[in-house]
Amino acid sequence: MKEIKYLEIMYKDDYYPTFLVDKIKELLEDVVQYLAQNSHSLVAIQEKFDEMTLAINDLEDEFYKHNSEIETVARDSIAETVIDILQVYNIAIDVEEALREREW
């Protein structure tokens, strides 16, 4: 099984406070735990990704307060992690659809 690499770019860049990147990682890991439990419908999986994405949206103000933001590099890093998750669990959802609720 391919290893999921969580937010590698964000962890390597001091622009992103590690404790905030950790919060995003926890949200991603929650989705992975959900997927690992047993099989779910694509609708249920998409709902879980929507829930995760909305929670990431809610972190935006906290990033701003720490002189950071979820911008292009962060978007790419999150998307790469989601792509890894989709591939590892063989889920037929496009990354853009998986992150459809994003405001970043």
Secondary structure, 3 states (H helix, E strand, C coil): CCCCCCCHHHHHCCCCCHHHHHHHHHHHHHHHHHHHHCCCCHHHHHHHHHHHHHHHHHCHHHHHHCCCCCCHHHHHHHHHHHHHHHHHCCCCCCHHHHCCCCCC
